[in-house]
Amino acid sequence: MSRDGQSPPGLLPSRPVDSHKGTFGTVMVIGGCDDADSCMVGGPAFSALGALRSGAGRVVMATPRGILGHCLEVSPSATGIPIDSIPFDDESELRSQLEMFQTIVLGPGLGTGSVAERLVSSILSCRSSTPIVIDADAINIAARDPGQLIGSHSPCVLTPHPGEYRRLAHTLGISESPTSDTERIEAAMALSQAVGAIAVLKGAGTVVASGDSVWACDRGTPALATAGTGDVLAGIIAGLVAQSISLEQSSLWRMAAWGVWIHAVSGERWSANHGDSGLLAAELAAEVPGVMQSLPRS
């Protein structure tokens, strides 16, 4: 079923008056890179901002030690742990640690080296029940062995842009190409069905698919076509999932669709005052609460 030209189906999670930060869930963002030839700070920090601005109660960033302080400077309302403190080589302990969180964002700014590859493989294979938003470099790593995605016991949301989609589709044997609007819908559905996960195929007219259910967003602005905005989107989706009471697949699909819509309309709000260029990821995240203020809640 295709839903196009309208806001997503369903309602956002409620915000009870007697809430505390634990009510709205904790998101872990695993990302960032501090290699000899590459340093990426913004990805995890912008995902953390997206999760917090969408209403998550708490966000923990796990990044390499050398950049953790810099990430916290960008997103000081989050907390942080060094990525090497996560027990990636102990499946049982890793699963227990991941299940302390309501949602994981995996991949922003992570890099694709051997350490990152081992990290992604360990998380996808540890049989955790915690939903994972798989973004950016984690998608590129998974494209090398997509069986990890198919065999994962975690509910997953994949957020590829067209280039990441093509890498993943190639190794999965998916022939659909995200070119025209119709083909984008077919491509997102094919990816979702192939790996048993929710697919968020980003671009002008982002498509959210879960099996045969699909919703296409007709909102947005050219200002969103800049570095860091996809990291914010991954954080928004994770923040909404963390707040959601039900973690059935259909609920994940609704939260992913609402995350896409909120992200697009937040970009429009910024563009209304500043035009179609010059948007910074942190400025996009700052628009999110204003967009969410009037949205329907359960």
Residue, then its C-alpha position, 0 to 999 in steps of 0.5 A: m500500500s502506497r501513501d504519498g502526499q500526506s503525513p505518515p499514518g498513526l500517532l507519535p508516542s504520548r508525553p505523560v505529565d508525570s514523566h521522567k527521563g527514563t520514560f522516554g528511553t535511552v539511545m546509544v549512538i555508536g560511531g565516529c572515527d579517529d584513524a591515521d587517515s580519517c577523523m569523523v566527529g560530526g556523525p555521532a554528535f549530530s545523531a545524538l542531537g537528532a535523538l535528543r531533539s526528537g524527545a529521547g530521554r537520554v543519549v549515550m555516544a560511544t566513540p573512539r577515545g581520541i574524539l569523544g570529548h570533541c563529540l560531547e562539545v558538539s552535543p553536550s546534553a549527551t553522555g559518552i563512553p569510549i567505544d573500546s569499553i564495549p565488550f564486542d568479543d563477548e557475545s553474551e556480555l555485548r547483548s546484555q549491554l545493548e539491551m540496556f538501551q531502547t534503540i541503537v544508532l550504528g554507523p554514523g562517521l564510523g569508517t569502514g576499516s577492520v576495527a569498524e567491520r568487526l564492531v558491526s559484525s559483532i553487534l549484528s550477530c549478538r542476537s540482541s532484541t534492541p532495535i538498531v538504526i543502521d546508517a552510513d558506514a555500517i550499511n557499507i560494511a554490511a554490504r560486504d556480507p549482507g547475510q549479517l542483516i538477514g540473520s540478525h535477530s534485532p529489529c532493524v531500520l536501514t537508512p541508505h542514500p542511493g549510493e549505499y543502497r546500490r552497494l547493498a543491492h548489488t551483493l543482495g542480487i536486487s535489480e531494482s534501481p532508485t532512479s524514478d519515483t516509482e522505481r524508488i518505491e520498488a527499490a525500497m520494498a525490494l530491500s525491505q523484503a530481502v533483509g526483513a528490515i525497514a528500509v528508509l531510502k533517502g533522497a528527494g522523496t524519501v521512501v519508507a518500506s516495511g514488506d508490502s507497506v510503503w510510504a513516500c514523503d513529498r516534503g523537504t527542501p534542497a537545503l537538506a542536501t548537505a553533510g550531517t543531515g542524514d545523521v540527524l535523521a538517524g537520530i530522530i528515528a532512533g529517538l522516536v523508536a525509543q519513546s514508542i511503547s510497542l516495538e512491533q515491526s509496524s510501530l518501527w515503520r510508523m516511527a521511521a516514517w514520522g522521523v522522515w516527515i519531521h526531518a523534511v519539515s524541519g528543513e522546510r522551516w529553516s529554509a523559510n527563513h534562510g533559503d535553500s543553501g547553507l543549512l548546518a546539521a545542528e541548525l536542522a536538529a534545533e528546528v525539530p521540537g517546533v515541528m513536533q509541537s503540533l503533531p498528533r500523539s497517542 
